[in-house]
Each structure stands twice: as C-alpha cells, then as structure tokens.
Amino acid sequence: MEVEEYRNKILDILLNAKDDEGNARLTEKAAHDLAEEFSDQELLDGMDFNTPEEVAEMLLESGLD
C-alpha cells in the first residue's frame, strides 16, 4: 500500500467517525487537518505496525480535533 492510499483510508475513517448520537465527530476540514498531522515519512515508518483504523483512532483520541 502506498502512503497516499494509506492516508486516504485514514481520512475516510475520520470522515465517517460518529459520536454516540450518530452525528459526525469531525467537520470535513477537521478530518482533513487531522489526516495531515503525520508527515508522509512518519506514516511510512508506521505502516508496518499500525493499520489505518488504528492511526485514525489515535488521531480521534488525541484531542487535536
């Protein structure tokens, strides 16, 4: 998997994240901003160890949104 595809999967997960009431957790801008938190090199270094789902969850829990 290429870095861009990996980042896009993270973005898709962020865009589809819902709160307990079924509302979107992030605006589209916030999701895009969070998806850009890690550089391509940082993502590349972690791709063997973390799924896109794990990275998205880490970003959602980070409080950066």
PQR file of N, CA, C, O and H, with PARSE charges and radii, in Angstrom:
ATOM      1  N   MET A   1       0.841  -1.170   0.000 -0.4000 1.5000
ATOM      2  CA  MET A   1       0.000   0.000   0.000 -0.0000 2.0000
ATOM      3  C   MET A   1       0.894   1.243   0.000  0.5500 1.7000
ATOM      4  O   MET A   1       1.872   1.318   0.743 -0.5500 1.4000
ATOM      5  N   GLU A   2       0.550   2.192  -0.824 -0.4000 1.5000
ATOM      6  CA  GLU A   2       1.294   3.444  -0.910 -0.0000 2.0000
ATOM      7  C   GLU A   2       0.866   4.392   0.218  0.5500 1.7000
ATOM      8  O   GLU A   2      -0.219   4.243   0.780 -0.5500 1.4000
ATOM      9  H   GLU A   2      -0.244   2.131  -1.428  0.4000 1.0000
ATOM     10  N   VAL A   3       1.710   5.352   0.539 -0.4000 1.5000
ATOM     11  CA  VAL A   3       1.430   6.302   1.611 -0.0000 2.0000
ATOM     12  C   VAL A   3       0.147   7.081   1.321  0.5500 1.7000
ATOM     13  O   VAL A   3      -0.662   7.290   2.225 -0.5500 1.4000
ATOM     14  H   VAL A   3       2.592   5.473   0.083  0.4000 1.0000
ATOM     15  N   GLU A   4      -0.047   7.507   0.089 -0.4000 1.5000
ATOM     16  CA  GLU A   4      -1.246   8.287  -0.234 -0.0000 2.0000
ATOM     17  C   GLU A   4      -2.519   7.462  -0.027  0.5500 1.7000
ATOM     18  O   GLU A   4      -3.517   7.970   0.483 -0.5500 1.4000
ATOM     19  H   GLU A   4       0.610   7.338  -0.646  0.4000 1.0000
ATOM     20  N   GLU A   5      -2.478   6.203  -0.420 -0.4000 1.5000
ATOM     21  CA  GLU A   5      -3.632   5.323  -0.212 -0.0000 2.0000
ATOM     22  C   GLU A   5      -3.882   5.114   1.279  0.5500 1.7000
ATOM     23  O   GLU A   5      -5.028   5.120   1.728 -0.5500 1.4000
ATOM     24  H   GLU A   5      -1.668   5.790  -0.834  0.4000 1.0000
ATOM     25  N   TYR A   6      -2.820   4.932   2.036 -0.4000 1.5000
ATOM     26  CA  TYR A   6      -2.896   4.761   3.492 -0.0000 2.0000
ATOM     27  C   TYR A   6      -3.516   6.003   4.132  0.5500 1.7000
ATOM     28  O   TYR A   6      -4.413   5.891   4.968 -0.5500 1.4000
ATOM     29  H   TYR A   6      -1.888   4.927   1.672  0.4000 1.0000
ATOM     30  N   ARG A   7      -3.036   7.189   3.739 -0.4000 1.5000
ATOM     31  CA  ARG A   7      -3.565   8.439   4.274 -0.0000 2.0000
ATOM     32  C   ARG A   7      -5.043   8.605   3.896  0.5500 1.7000
ATOM     33  O   ARG A   7      -5.841   9.068   4.712 -0.5500 1.4000
ATOM     34  H   ARG A   7      -2.307   7.280   3.060  0.4000 1.0000
ATOM     35  N   ASN A   8      -5.409   8.233   2.678 -0.4000 1.5000
ATOM     36  CA  ASN A   8      -6.800   8.347   2.243 -0.0000 2.0000
ATOM     37  C   ASN A   8      -7.718   7.419   3.036  0.5500 1.7000
ATOM     38  O   ASN A   8      -8.866   7.768   3.312 -0.5500 1.4000
ATOM     39  H   ASN A   8      -4.761   7.857   2.015  0.4000 1.0000
ATOM     40  N   LYS A   9      -7.221   6.250   3.399 -0.4000 1.5000
ATOM     41  CA  LYS A   9      -8.016   5.344   4.228 -0.0000 2.0000
ATOM     42  C   LYS A   9      -8.229   5.953   5.620  0.5500 1.7000
ATOM     43  O   LYS A   9      -9.316   5.857   6.189 -0.5500 1.4000
ATOM     44  H   LYS A   9      -6.288   5.967   3.175  0.4000 1.0000
ATOM     45  N   ILE A  10      -7.189   6.573   6.153 -0.4000 1.5000
ATOM     46  CA  ILE A  10      -7.309   7.253   7.445 -0.0000 2.0000
ATOM     47  C   ILE A  10      -8.348   8.359   7.330  0.5500 1.7000
ATOM     48  O   ILE A  10      -9.211   8.495   8.197 -0.5500 1.4000
ATOM     49  H   ILE A  10      -6.305   6.651   5.692  0.4000 1.0000
ATOM     50  N   LEU A  11      -8.270   9.146   6.268 -0.4000 1.5000
ATOM     51  CA  LEU A  11      -9.218  10.239   6.066 -0.0000 2.0000
ATOM     52  C   LEU A  11     -10.645   9.705   5.969  0.5500 1.7000
ATOM     53  O   LEU A  11     -11.552  10.274   6.577 -0.5500 1.4000
ATOM     54  H   LEU A  11      -7.569   9.036   5.563  0.4000 1.0000
ATOM     55  N   ASP A  12     -10.859   8.644   5.232 -0.4000 1.5000
ATOM     56  CA  ASP A  12     -12.202   8.065   5.113 -0.0000 2.0000
ATOM     57  C   ASP A  12     -12.759   7.666   6.475  0.5500 1.7000
ATOM     58  O   ASP A  12     -13.934   7.892   6.765 -0.5500 1.4000
ATOM     59  H   ASP A  12     -10.123   8.182   4.738  0.4000 1.0000
ATOM     60  N   ILE A  13     -11.921   7.079   7.296 -0.4000 1.5000
ATOM     61  CA  ILE A  13     -12.348   6.667   8.633 -0.0000 2.0000
ATOM     62  C   ILE A  13     -12.694   7.899   9.462  0.5500 1.7000
ATOM     63  O   ILE A  13     -13.709   7.911  10.158 -0.5500 1.4000
ATOM     64  H   ILE A  13     -10.967   6.895   7.060  0.4000 1.0000
ATOM     65  N   LEU A  14     -11.865   8.928   9.395 -0.4000 1.5000
ATOM     66  CA  LEU A  14     -12.130  10.153  10.142 -0.0000 2.0000
ATOM     67  C   LEU A  14     -13.432  10.812   9.684  0.5500 1.7000
ATOM     68  O   LEU A  14     -14.219  11.282  10.506 -0.5500 1.4000
ATOM     69  H   LEU A  14     -11.040   8.918   8.829  0.4000 1.0000
ATOM     70  N   LEU A  15     -13.652  10.842   8.378 -0.4000 1.5000
ATOM     71  CA  LEU A  15     -14.867  11.464   7.839 -0.0000 2.0000
ATOM     72  C   LEU A  15     -16.119  10.702   8.248  0.5500 1.7000
ATOM     73  O   LEU A  15     -17.196  11.291   8.350 -0.5500 1.4000
ATOM     74  H   LEU A  15     -13.012  10.459   7.711  0.4000 1.0000
ATOM     75  N   ASN A  16     -15.993   9.413   8.480 -0.4000 1.5000
ATOM     76  CA  ASN A  16     -17.146   8.582   8.830 -0.0000 2.0000
ATOM     77  C   ASN A  16     -17.292   8.335  10.325  0.5500 1.7000
ATOM     78  O   ASN A  16     -18.200   7.617  10.745 -0.5500 1.4000
ATOM     79  H   ASN A  16     -15.118   8.935   8.397  0.4000 1.0000
ATOM     80  N   ALA A  17     -16.416   8.914  11.129 -0.4000 1.5000
ATOM     81  CA  ALA A  17     -16.490   8.735  12.578 -0.0000 2.0000
ATOM     82  C   ALA A  17     -17.733   9.427  13.129  0.5500 1.7000
ATOM     83  O   ALA A  17     -18.017  10.579  12.800 -0.5500 1.4000
ATOM     84  H   ALA A  17     -15.679   9.497  10.788  0.4000 1.0000
ATOM     85  N   LYS A  18     -18.463   8.706  13.968 -0.4000 1.5000
ATOM     86  CA  LYS A  18     -19.704   9.217  14.558 -0.0000 2.0000
ATOM     87  C   LYS A  18     -19.590   9.264  16.077  0.5500 1.7000
ATOM     88  O   LYS A  18     -18.864   8.479  16.687 -0.5500 1.4000
ATOM     89  H   LYS A  18     -18.233   7.770  14.235  0.4000 1.0000
ATOM     90  N   ASP A  19     -20.322  10.201  16.672 -0.4000 1.5000
ATOM     91  CA  ASP A  19     -20.380  10.254  18.128 -0.0000 2.0000
ATOM     92  C   ASP A  19     -21.479   9.297  18.609  0.5500 1.7000
ATOM     93  O   ASP A  19     -22.068   8.571  17.809 -0.5500 1.4000
ATOM     94  H   ASP A  19     -20.912  10.839  16.176  0.4000 1.0000
ATOM     95  N   ASP A  20     -21.749   9.302  19.908 -0.4000 1.5000
ATOM     96  CA  ASP A  20     -22.731   8.389  20.484 -0.0000 2.0000
ATOM     97  C   ASP A  20     -24.137   8.613  19.950  0.5500 1.7000
ATOM     98  O   ASP A  20     -24.969   7.707  19.988 -0.5500 1.4000
ATOM     99  H   ASP A  20     -21.270   9.892  20.558  0.4000 1.0000
ATOM    100  N   GLU A  21     -24.405   9.804  19.458 -0.4000 1.5000
ATOM    101  CA  GLU A  21     -25.730  10.132  18.942 -0.0000 2.0000
ATOM    102  C   GLU A  21     -25.832   9.954  17.433  0.5500 1.7000
ATOM    103  O   GLU A  21     -26.864  10.254  16.834 -0.5500 1.4000
ATOM    104  H   GLU A  21     -23.729  10.541  19.427  0.4000 1.0000
ATOM    105  N   GLY A  22     -24.756   9.463  16.820 -0.4000 1.5000
ATOM    106  CA  GLY A  22     -24.769   9.222  15.390 -0.0000 2.0000
ATOM    107  C   GLY A  22     -24.404  10.422  14.541  0.5500 1.7000
ATOM    108  O   GLY A  22     -24.521  10.377  13.316 -0.5500 1.4000
ATOM    109  H   GLY A  22     -23.917   9.219  17.307  0.4000 1.0000
ATOM    110  N   ASN A  23     -23.962  11.495  15.180 -0.4000 1.5000
ATOM    111  CA  ASN A  23     -23.534  12.688  14.451 -0.0000 2.0000
ATOM    112  C   ASN A  23     -22.065  12.586  14.079  0.5500 1.7000
ATOM    113  O   ASN A  23     -21.287  11.921  14.764 -0.5500 1.4000
ATOM    114  H   ASN A  23     -23.867  11.532  16.175  0.4000 1.0000
ATOM    115  N   ALA A  24     -21.693  13.239  13.005 -0.4000 1.5000
ATOM    116  CA  ALA A  24     -20.286  13.259  12.597 -0.0000 2.0000
ATOM    117  C   ALA A  24     -19.440  13.859  13.715  0.5500 1.7000
ATOM    118  O   ALA A  24     -19.784  14.900  14.274 -0.5500 1.4000
ATOM    119  H   ALA A  24     -22.325  13.779  12.449  0.4000 1.0000
ATOM    120  N   ARG A  25     -18.351  13.207  14.032 -0.4000 1.5000
ATOM    121  CA  ARG A  25     -17.457  13.714  15.087 -0.0000 2.0000
ATOM    122  C   ARG A  25     -16.635  14.897  14.610  0.5500 1.7000
ATOM    123  O   ARG A  25     -16.248  15.752  15.407 -0.5500 1.4000
ATOM    124  H   ARG A  25     -18.072  12.361  13.579  0.4000 1.0000
ATOM    125  N   LEU A  26     -16.366  14.950  13.302 -0.4000 1.5000
ATOM    126  CA  LEU A  26     -15.496  15.981  12.760 -0.0000 2.0000
ATOM    127  C   LEU A  26     -16.145  16.661  11.563  0.5500 1.7000
ATOM    128  O   LEU A  26     -16.928  16.052  10.834 -0.5500 1.4000
ATOM    129  H   LEU A  26     -16.680  14.256  12.655  0.4000 1.0000
ATOM    130  N   THR A  27     -15.814  17.914  11.376 -0.4000 1.5000
ATOM    131  CA  THR A  27     -16.180  18.566  10.129 -0.0000 2.0000
ATOM    132  C   THR A  27     -15.241  18.043   9.054  0.5500 1.7000
ATOM    133  O   THR A  27     -14.223  17.422   9.359 -0.5500 1.4000
ATOM    134  H   THR A  27     -15.178  18.409  11.968  0.4000 1.0000
ATOM    135  N   GLU A  28     -15.579  18.289   7.811 -0.4000 1.5000
ATOM    136  CA  GLU A  28     -14.710  17.831   6.727 -0.0000 2.0000
ATOM    137  C   GLU A  28     -13.330  18.464   6.843  0.5500 1.7000
ATOM    138  O   GLU A  28     -12.321  17.792   6.628 -0.5500 1.4000
ATOM    139  H   GLU A  28     -16.406  18.793   7.563  0.4000 1.0000
ATOM    140  N   LYS A  29     -13.276  19.746   7.180 -0.4000 1.5000
ATOM    141  CA  LYS A  29     -11.985  20.439   7.330 -0.0000 2.0000
ATOM    142  C   LYS A  29     -11.172  19.833   8.473  0.5500 1.7000
ATOM    143  O   LYS A  29      -9.970  19.603   8.333 -0.5500 1.4000
ATOM    144  H   LYS A  29     -14.095  20.291   7.354  0.4000 1.0000
ATOM    145  N   ALA A  30     -11.832  19.576   9.602 -0.4000 1.5000
ATOM    146  CA  ALA A  30     -11.124  19.000  10.751 -0.0000 2.0000
ATOM    147  C   ALA A  30     -10.580  17.610  10.413  0.5500 1.7000
ATOM    148  O   ALA A  30      -9.465  17.268  10.809 -0.5500 1.4000
ATOM    149  H   ALA A  30     -12.808  19.762   9.716  0.4000 1.0000
ATOM    150  N   ALA A  31     -11.355  16.818   9.690 -0.4000 1.5000
ATOM    151  CA  ALA A  31     -10.897  15.486   9.298 -0.0000 2.0000
ATOM    152  C   ALA A  31      -9.683  15.586   8.379  0.5500 1.7000
ATOM    153  O   ALA A  31      -8.714  14.845   8.539 -0.5500 1.4000
ATOM    154  H   ALA A  31     -12.260  17.096   9.369  0.4000 1.0000
ATOM    155  N   HIS A  32      -9.741  16.503   7.419 -0.4000 1.5000
ATOM    156  CA  HIS A  32      -8.593  16.689   6.517 -0.0000 2.0000
ATOM    157  C   HIS A  32      -7.368  17.168   7.293  0.5500 1.7000
ATOM    158  O   HIS A  32      -6.256  16.696   7.054 -0.5500 1.4000
ATOM    159  H   HIS A  32     -10.529  17.105   7.290  0.4000 1.0000
ATOM    160  N   ASP A  33      -7.568  18.097   8.213 -0.4000 1.5000
ATOM    161  CA  ASP A  33      -6.452  18.598   9.024 -0.0000 2.0000
ATOM    162  C   ASP A  33      -5.824  17.472   9.850  0.5500 1.7000
ATOM    163  O   ASP A  33      -4.600  17.354   9.916 -0.5500 1.4000
ATOM    164  H   ASP A  33      -8.472  18.481   8.406  0.4000 1.0000
ATOM    165  N   LEU A  34      -6.668  16.645  10.479 -0.4000 1.5000
ATOM    166  CA  LEU A  34      -6.146  15.536  11.280 -0.0000 2.0000
ATOM    167  C   LEU A  34      -5.399  14.532  10.409  0.5500 1.7000
ATOM    168  O   LEU A  34      -4.363  14.002  10.812 -0.5500 1.4000
ATOM    169  H   LEU A  34      -7.662  16.741  10.425  0.4000 1.0000
ATOM    170  N   ALA A  35      -5.921  14.274   9.228 -0.4000 1.5000
ATOM    171  CA  ALA A  35      -5.278  13.310   8.332 -0.0000 2.0000
ATOM    172  C   ALA A  35      -3.898  13.783   7.897  0.5500 1.7000
ATOM    173  O   ALA A  35      -3.080  12.981   7.446 -0.5500 1.4000
ATOM    174  H   ALA A  35      -6.763  14.704   8.900  0.4000 1.0000
ATOM    175  N   GLU A  36      -3.637  15.061   8.026 -0.4000 1.5000
ATOM    176  CA  GLU A  36      -2.341  15.626   7.643 -0.0000 2.0000
ATOM    177  C   GLU A  36      -1.395  15.808   8.836  0.5500 1.7000
ATOM    178  O   GLU A  36      -0.302  16.352   8.680 -0.5500 1.4000
ATOM    179  H   GLU A  36      -4.302  15.713   8.393  0.4000 1.0000
ATOM    180  N   GLU A  37      -1.810  15.357  10.025 -0.4000 1.5000
ATOM    181  CA  GLU A  37      -0.981  15.513  11.226 -0.0000 2.0000
ATOM    182  C   GLU A  37       0.365  14.810  11.095  0.5500 1.7000
ATOM    183  O   GLU A  37       1.377  15.309  11.585 -0.5500 1.4000
ATOM    184  H   GLU A  37      -2.698  14.915  10.152  0.4000 1.0000
ATOM    185  N   PHE A  38       0.380  13.663  10.442 -0.4000 1.5000
ATOM    186  CA  PHE A  38       1.615  12.921  10.282 -0.0000 2.0000
ATOM    187  C   PHE A  38       2.191  13.172   8.897  0.5500 1.7000
ATOM    188  O   PHE A  38       1.458  13.217   7.908 -0.5500 1.4000
ATOM    189  H   PHE A  38      -0.443  13.257  10.044  0.4000 1.0000
ATOM    190  N   SER A  39       3.491  13.334   8.833 -0.4000 1.5000
ATOM    191  CA  SER A  39       4.152  13.502   7.536 -0.0000 2.0000
ATOM    192  C   SER A  39       4.119  12.173   6.780  0.5500 1.7000
ATOM    193  O   SER A  39       3.860  11.120   7.362 -0.5500 1.4000
ATOM    194  H   SER A  39       4.086  13.297   9.636  0.4000 1.0000
ATOM    195  N   ASP A  40       4.383  12.240   5.486 -0.4000 1.5000
ATOM    196  CA  ASP A  40       4.453  11.012   4.693 -0.0000 2.0000
ATOM    197  C   ASP A  40       5.483  10.060   5.283  0.5500 1.7000
ATOM    198  O   ASP A  40       5.247   8.854   5.347 -0.5500 1.4000
ATOM    199  H   ASP A  40       4.593  13.095   5.012  0.4000 1.0000
ATOM    200  N   GLN A  41       6.616  10.588   5.712 -0.4000 1.5000
ATOM    201  CA  GLN A  41       7.661   9.735   6.272 -0.0000 2.0000
ATOM    202  C   GLN A  41       7.205   9.086   7.572  0.5500 1.7000
ATOM    203  O   GLN A  41       7.486   7.909   7.801 -0.5500 1.4000
ATOM    204  H   GLN A  41       6.807  11.568   5.660  0.4000 1.0000
ATOM    205  N   GLU A  42       6.510   9.829   8.428 -0.4000 1.5000
ATOM    206  CA  GLU A  42       6.007   9.255   9.676 -0.0000 2.0000
ATOM    207  C   GLU A  42       5.009   8.135   9.398  0.5500 1.7000
ATOM    208  O   GLU A  42       5.031   7.092  10.052 -0.5500 1.4000
ATOM    209  H   GLU A  42       6.282  10.785   8.242  0.4000 1.0000
ATOM    210  N   LEU A  43       4.134   8.363   8.418 -0.4000 1.5000
ATOM    211  CA  LEU A  43       3.185   7.310   8.058 -0.0000 2.0000
ATOM    212  C   LEU A  43       3.911   6.099   7.494  0.5500 1.7000
ATOM    213  O   LEU A  43       3.607   4.963   7.858 -0.5500 1.4000
ATOM    214  H   LEU A  43       4.115   9.210   7.887  0.4000 1.0000
ATOM    215  N   LEU A  44       4.855   6.336   6.620 -0.4000 1.5000
ATOM    216  CA  LEU A  44       5.624   5.248   6.023 -0.0000 2.0000
ATOM    217  C   LEU A  44       6.333   4.426   7.098  0.5500 1.7000
ATOM    218  O   LEU A  44       6.355   3.197   7.033 -0.5500 1.4000
ATOM    219  H   LEU A  44       5.102   7.259   6.324  0.4000 1.0000
ATOM    220  N   ASP A  45       6.907   5.102   8.078 -0.4000 1.5000
ATOM    221  CA  ASP A  45       7.601   4.408   9.164 -0.0000 2.0000
ATOM    222  C   ASP A  45       6.651   3.550   9.999  0.5500 1.7000
ATOM    223  O   ASP A  45       7.056   2.513  10.526 -0.5500 1.4000
ATOM    224  H   ASP A  45       6.889   6.100   8.131  0.4000 1.0000
ATOM    225  N   GLY A  46       5.386   3.974  10.125 -0.4000 1.5000
ATOM    226  CA  GLY A  46       4.444   3.253  10.975 -0.0000 2.0000
ATOM    227  C   GLY A  46       3.526   2.290  10.257  0.5500 1.7000
ATOM    228  O   GLY A  46       2.793   1.540  10.903 -0.5500 1.4000
ATOM    229  H   GLY A  46       5.057   4.816   9.697  0.4000 1.0000
ATOM    230  N   MET A  47       3.547   2.293   8.934 -0.4000 1.5000
ATOM    231  CA  MET A  47       2.612   1.473   8.170 -0.0000 2.0000
ATOM    232  C   MET A  47       2.711  -0.018   8.475  0.5500 1.7000
ATOM    233  O   MET A  47       1.703  -0.724   8.426 -0.5500 1.4000
ATOM    234  H   MET A  47       4.142   2.903   8.409  0.4000 1.0000
ATOM    235  N   ASP A  48       3.891  -0.501   8.784 -0.4000 1.5000
ATOM    236  CA  ASP A  48       4.068  -1.922   9.084 -0.0000 2.0000
ATOM    237  C   ASP A  48       3.543  -2.289  10.470  0.5500 1.7000
ATOM    238  O   ASP A  48       3.363  -3.468  10.775 -0.5500 1.4000
ATOM    239  H   ASP A  48       4.710   0.072   8.825  0.4000 1.0000
ATOM    240  N   PHE A  49       3.301  -1.293  11.300 -0.4000 1.5000
ATOM    241  CA  PHE A  49       2.948  -1.543  12.691 -0.0000 2.0000
ATOM    242  C   PHE A  49       1.529  -1.134  13.051  0.5500 1.7000
ATOM    243  O   PHE A  49       0.977  -1.633  14.032 -0.5500 1.4000
ATOM    244  H   PHE A  49       3.447  -0.335  11.052  0.4000 1.0000
ATOM    245  N   ASN A  50       0.919  -0.220  12.267 -0.4000 1.5000
ATOM    246  CA  ASN A  50      -0.405   0.300  12.590 -0.0000 2.0000
ATOM    247  C   ASN A  50      -1.303   0.285  11.354  0.5500 1.7000
ATOM    248  O   ASN A  50      -0.894   0.693  10.266 -0.5500 1.4000
ATOM    249  H   ASN A  50       1.368   0.185  11.471  0.4000 1.0000
ATOM    250  N   THR A  51      -2.519  -0.188  11.541 -0.4000 1.5000
ATOM    251  CA  THR A  51      -3.494  -0.149  10.454 -0.0000 2.0000
ATOM    252  C   THR A  51      -4.015   1.283  10.322  0.5500 1.7000
ATOM    253  O   THR A  51      -3.877   2.075  11.254 -0.5500 1.4000
ATOM    254  H   THR A  51      -2.850  -0.519  12.424  0.4000 1.0000
ATOM    255  N   PRO A  52      -4.607   1.622   9.187 -0.5600 1.5000
ATOM    256  CA  PRO A  52      -5.226   2.948   9.066  0.2800 2.0000
ATOM    257  C   PRO A  52      -6.280   3.181  10.157  0.5500 1.7000
ATOM    258  O   PRO A  52      -6.433   4.299  10.649 -0.5500 1.4000
ATOM    259  N   GLU A  53      -6.997   2.126  10.529 -0.4000 1.5000
ATOM    260  CA  GLU A  53      -8.007   2.245  11.584 -0.0000 2.0000
ATOM    261  C   GLU A  53      -7.369   2.630  12.917  0.5500 1.7000
ATOM    262  O   GLU A  53      -7.903   3.460  13.653 -0.5500 1.4000
ATOM    263  H   GLU A  53      -6.873   1.218  10.129  0.4000 1.0000
ATOM    264  N   GLU A  54      -6.230   2.024  13.218 -0.4000 1.5000
ATOM    265  CA  GLU A  54      -5.539   2.337  14.473 -0.0000 2.0000
ATOM    266  C   GLU A  54      -5.025   3.772  14.474  0.5500 1.7000
ATOM    267  O   GLU A  54      -5.115   4.465  15.488 -0.5500 1.4000
ATOM    268  H   GLU A  54      -5.796   1.350  12.620  0.4000 1.0000
ATOM    269  N   VAL A  55      -4.493   4.217  13.351 -0.4000 1.5000
ATOM    270  CA  VAL A  55      -3.989   5.591  13.261 -0.0000 2.0000
ATOM    271  C   VAL A  55      -5.146   6.572  13.395  0.5500 1.7000
ATOM    272  O   VAL A  55      -5.031   7.570  14.106 -0.5500 1.4000
ATOM    273  H   VAL A  55      -4.420   3.654  12.528  0.4000 1.0000
ATOM    274  N   ALA A  56      -6.258   6.299  12.720 -0.4000 1.5000
ATOM    275  CA  ALA A  56      -7.421   7.190  12.808 -0.0000 2.0000
ATOM    276  C   ALA A  56      -7.926   7.264  14.246  0.5500 1.7000
ATOM    277  O   ALA A  56      -8.248   8.346  14.737 -0.5500 1.4000
ATOM    278  H   ALA A  56      -6.352   5.488  12.142  0.4000 1.0000
ATOM    279  N   GLU A  57      -7.995   6.126  14.917 -0.4000 1.5000
ATOM    280  CA  GLU A  57      -8.456   6.116  16.296 -0.0000 2.0000
ATOM    281  C   GLU A  57      -7.503   6.911  17.198  0.5500 1.7000
ATOM    282  O   GLU A  57      -7.943   7.646  18.082 -0.5500 1.4000
ATOM    283  H   GLU A  57      -7.734   5.247  14.518  0.4000 1.0000
ATOM    284  N   MET A  58      -6.213   6.756  16.969 -0.4000 1.5000
ATOM    285  CA  MET A  58      -5.226   7.513  17.733 -0.0000 2.0000
ATOM    286  C   MET A  58      -5.438   9.010  17.525  0.5500 1.7000
ATOM    287  O   MET A  58      -5.385   9.787  18.478 -0.5500 1.4000
ATOM    288  H   MET A  58      -5.856   6.159  16.252  0.4000 1.0000
ATOM    289  N   LEU A  59      -5.676   9.409  16.287 -0.4000 1.5000
ATOM    290  CA  LEU A  59      -5.905  10.819  15.988 -0.0000 2.0000
ATOM    291  C   LEU A  59      -7.194  11.318  16.643  0.5500 1.7000
ATOM    292  O   LEU A  59      -7.230  12.424  17.181 -0.5500 1.4000
ATOM    293  H   LEU A  59      -5.720   8.778  15.513  0.4000 1.0000
ATOM    294  N   LEU A  60      -8.238  10.513  16.598 -0.4000 1.5000
ATOM    295  CA  LEU A  60      -9.510  10.906  17.217 -0.0000 2.0000
ATOM    296  C   LEU A  60      -9.363  11.056  18.725  0.5500 1.7000
ATOM    297  O   LEU A  60      -9.977  11.937  19.326 -0.5500 1.4000
ATOM    298  H   LEU A  60      -8.209   9.614  16.161  0.4000 1.0000
ATOM    299  N   GLU A  61      -8.560  10.209  19.333 -0.4000 1.5000
ATOM    300  CA  GLU A  61      -8.364  10.242  20.788 -0.0000 2.0000
ATOM    301  C   GLU A  61      -7.359  11.309  21.209  0.5500 1.7000
ATOM    302  O   GLU A  61      -7.252  11.623  22.394 -0.5500 1.4000
ATOM    303  H   GLU A  61      -8.060   9.493  18.845  0.4000 1.0000
ATOM    304  N   SER A  62      -6.632  11.862  20.261 -0.4000 1.5000
ATOM    305  CA  SER A  62      -5.568  12.801  20.582 -0.0000 2.0000
ATOM    306  C   SER A  62      -6.065  14.131  21.106  0.5500 1.7000
ATOM    307  O   SER A  62      -5.320  14.864  21.757 -0.5500 1.4000
ATOM    308  H   SER A  62      -6.719  11.606  19.298  0.4000 1.0000
ATOM    309  N   GLY A  63      -7.325  14.450  20.826 -0.4000 1.5000
ATOM    310  CA  GLY A  63      -7.856  15.732  21.243 -0.0000 2.0000
ATOM    311  C   GLY A  63      -7.483  16.860  20.315  0.5500 1.7000
ATOM    312  O   GLY A  63      -7.761  18.021  20.617 -0.5500 1.4000
ATOM    313  H   GLY A  63      -7.930  13.854  20.297  0.4000 1.0000
ATOM    314  N   LEU A  64      -6.860  16.555  19.192 -0.4000 1.5000
ATOM    315  CA  LEU A  64      -6.449  17.586  18.233 -0.0000 2.0000
ATOM    316  C   LEU A  64      -7.623  18.133  17.441  0.5500 1.7000
ATOM    317  O   LEU A  64      -7.529  19.212  16.855 -0.5500 1.4000
ATOM    318  H   LEU A  64      -6.634  15.612  18.946  0.4000 1.0000
ATOM    319  N   ASP A  65      -8.737  17.391  17.417 -0.4000 1.5000
ATOM    320  CA  ASP A  65      -9.893  17.847  16.661 -0.0000 2.0000
ATOM    321  C   ASP A  65     -10.548  18.969  17.403  0.5500 1.7000
ATOM    322  O   ASP A  65     -11.553  19.510  16.942 -0.5500 1.4000
ATOM    323  H   ASP A  65      -8.813  16.515  17.893  0.4000 1.0000
TER
END
